[in-house]
């Protein structure tokens, strides 16, 4: 395969050994033709997955905050407030 950028012969390599150009290109006949509605649906799935990941992290943070509050409240109750008052 000859690099289109620097014209170096690279044999069967898909990355040029001289300039590092990525020579492999997907042929247009192999690409599935999709409508804009299908592309929008795929994009919304990707965005939905990322939003779900962020919400999961936020949810874990909130749960940890609430649990730590209740644990501290329980310790203060059991010690009669002597932990805070000294």
Secondary structure, 3 states (H helix, E strand, C coil): CECCCCCCECCCCCECCCCCCECCCCCHHHCCCCCHHHHHHHHHHHHHHHHHHHHHHHHHHHHHHHHHHHHHHHHHHHHCCHHHHC
